[in-house]
Amino acid sequence: MKKIFFITAILFVTLGFSQEKSKPLASYTSETKITSLTFSVDSTDELKTINWKDIKDIFSRNSKTQKIALTFEFDLPKSKNKLSGSFKVGGESQDIDDLIKRAKKLVKAMTQIINKNK
């Protein structure tokens, strides 16, 4: 009887200590980085509907030194010269206000060029 009890005790002890303890889900961290945002349009009216405040919010979770880019693509088959192309503004997340200012200027210039070719 002592042998059966001893073997059972050893069996339970080894099984108990052999189990691996896992980390709770709360201890895992997930990191999301948004590095670029692209706008594809087929009319100048769509460029006017861009919400610049939302762009700032989209990149707000990135680290300050994260490289980011805003790309604007246009394809205007109904225009006089069938214009298409793209332009890109890039920099670091900490400079998002400057990037948005440059993007607004480029969008305004592109809109003027496109409207001349209609």
Secondary structure, 3 states (H helix, E strand, C coil): CHHHHHHHHHHHHHHHHHCCCCCCHHHCCCCCCCCEEEEEECCHHHHHCCCHHHHHHHCCCCCCCCEEEEEEEEEECCCCCCEEEEEEEEEEHHHHHHHHHHHHHHHHHHHHHHHHCC
